[in-house]
Amino acid sequence: MKYKDEKYEKAEKGSLKVLPKTVLLILLCGLSFYLGGLYYGKNIVEVSNVAKTGSSLDVDNSLQVKSVSFSECSSDYQDYTPCTDPRKWKKYGTHRLTFMERHCPPVFDRKQCLVPPPNGYKPPIRWPKSKEECWYRNVPYDWINKQKSNQHWLKKEGEKFIFPGGGTMFPNGVSAYVDLMQDLIPEMKDGTIRTAIDTGCGVASWGGDLLDRGILTVSLAPRDNHEAQVQFALERGIPAILGIISTQRLPFPSNSFDMAHCSRCLIPWTEFGGVYLLEIHRILRPGGFWVLSGPPVNYENRWKGWDTTVEEQRSNYEKLQDLLTSMCFKLYAKKDDIAVWQKSPDNMCYNKLSNDPDAYPPKCDDSLEPDSAWYTPLRPCVVVPSPKLKKTDLESTPKWPERLHSTPERISDVPGGNGGLFKRDDSKWKTRAKHYKKLLPAVGSDKIRNVMDMNTAYGGLAAALVDDPLWVMNVVSSYAANTLPVVFDRGLIGTYHDWCEAFSTYPRTYDLLHVDGLFTSENQRCEMKYVMLEMDRILRPNGYAIIRESSYFADTIASVAKELRWSCRKEKTESESESEKLLICQKKLWLLENNVTTTTIDDINIDFYHEKLLRYVTEVDYDQSILVWHIATEMLHQTDIACSDYMMYLLIVQPSLMSTVAGIDKTQRLHVKKHEEQNENAREYSSKSVLFQACMLAKELKRIQEQ
């Protein structure tokens, strides 16, 4: 008994020690819950009691929104790039130009205003003419024009900038420069090379020329003293993104690009242990090519113009060659000012290097994921391609355009990914893209050139639109499954990004933004109003947004969009799902002149309504059309004689009960669930009734009037 009593006493004392800890834990949990409530209470979105799904009642199953409004930013913010803001550069170090990397403002310092366009802003010149010229007032920067005039980057003529296609290493034109490059790299001609990156891109003339040759290029440049290189590129309709190789990895997965290019881009490739060149090695596909023109290539003939000595340039070239060899690059071709190296297509070279304990740079260990590229520091080590990947090298990758719909090998690295899922996703987006074009006829026309898919999976939308005169920046969330390698394997381009922060681009650079469930997936991390403010910043005036979201969020998004001065309409998805809706939105053009805001009328619905109403002119006889429109407009304005649903029922199902005076002889039952809501392309008129068509037209006109 004594032993049992002692054991009980010890247990009781132990429980007394545990009790305060338990109470403390409960208090901490309660406190965190309370503070979380205070934090989210600041959000513009307030969740009300929502009815359970499955009810047969018509319940408003959506978020309830507090009122929110946005003022205009001052004209000083017309080119505002929140995460690469020159106003903040002094806060960060100059070592390796780290001040030009991404440094996003904290929550309390975020701008909550609408970025204005420059005075005199005009709708951008449309593709392909835009590749050769743009409006000066849209990108009102003269530094490049003054400093690079002898190199023919661009020149100002009247109200426009003209792009002659020159560059530092190709002042006489980019086409001849690329012709020589193609002679050195035949793979540029047969579809082997499809994706490229241009580091230090200037005004993206190299990338623009490659578009005509079937090669899709990401033009990369920082925001620096060259003033708006990336903005010039995007204004021209050429893919580009703000970025710099400094202390962090570029936001791309490993083994992605087929080719990388540097034309006197002033990157010190051999300094800091060669980390910049190691980053090019990481993002370059096995068997891919690195092209360098400028110092120290062709130093024998060029050194006098580089303010250096021939001995110094010879030494620099030898260092570069040694460093490339240590990374398993081989000199592929060299002529005049251009040198080409090829990354090893297999791992045999890396295996040899690993046997040398003194080899530099060493192979990266397993602690660093090769595709980790969002705020990931650069490290002085070689990322060796995974030996399990047998078909990722350039030679094994299907040629363009076959690779677009071929199942990539790296689909198996995605959780749950497989060939069957990839094919179904490919088919799904073909259907969706077709539906989008019906709802927004501007898609596929010259009105839309620069497109961003804000949260893609496998680049399905971009693949479905590949034959249209546009390009798509495919964005994969840094918090989502890593599907970006699959996008690149298909011959498409993209980047990692976290939508809780601003995107690496200038204002007014995209014609169309596409969202697929972004707010549903990120609402716990990112505040909706900031995401939509960012969408407004990067969307061009008169640009469009297609937002596919759950019905729960659709009304909330529409309410915020209204405060952004967007016009939106709600549409059904291609499957007519009740749980998911489409918002077709357009950003209005407004100008800030003398502190007075003026707004232009948007044209989001013009093309859509044109499609809706045109058939009442083209699909009926001329005299009948006049009568149909006369009756329809009379019904619209005289509400007491408007067609009732019962009259529509009689017209369609029981025509014998209607007077033949109305123009009805015989009709057949229309196989529709709701005739007034049926997709217009699926509807077939089996009746030539004037009254029937007038009633349908009146309903269309009334719907337009309400919207």
Secondary structure, DSSP 8 states (H G I E B T S, - for coil): -HHHHHHHHHHHHHHHHHHHHHHHHHHHHHHHHHHHHHHHTTSSEE------TT-SS----S-EE-----EE--GGGTT--GGG-GGGGGGS--GGGGGGS-----GGG---EE----TT------TTGGGTEEEGGGS---HHHHHSGGGTS-EEETTEEE-----TT-TT-HHHHHHHHHHH-GGGTTTS--EEEEES-TTSHHHHHHHTTT-EEEEEE-SSTT--HHHHHHHTT--EEE---SSB--SS-SS-EEEEEEES----TTSGGGHHHHHHHHHEEEEEEEEEESTTTTHHHHGGGGTS-HHHHHHHHHHHHHHHHHTTEEEEEEETTEEEEEE-SSSHHHHHHHT-TT-SS-B--TTS-TT--SS-B--SSB----TT-SS-STTTS--TTGGGTS--GGGGGSTT--HHHHHHHHHHHHHHHHHHHHH-TTTTSTT--EEEETT-SSSHHHHHTTTSS-EEEEEEETTS---HHHHHHTT-EEEEE-TTS--SS-SS-EEEEEEESHHHHHTTTS-HHHHHHHHHHHEEEEEEEEEEEEHHHHHHHHHHHHHTTEEEEEEE-TT--SSEEEEEEEE--EEEETTEEEE----HHHHHHHHHHHHHHHSS-HHHHHHHHHHHHHHHH-GGGS--HHHHHHHHH-GGGS-GGGT-S-------SSTTTS-TTT-------HHHHHHHHHHHHHHHHH-
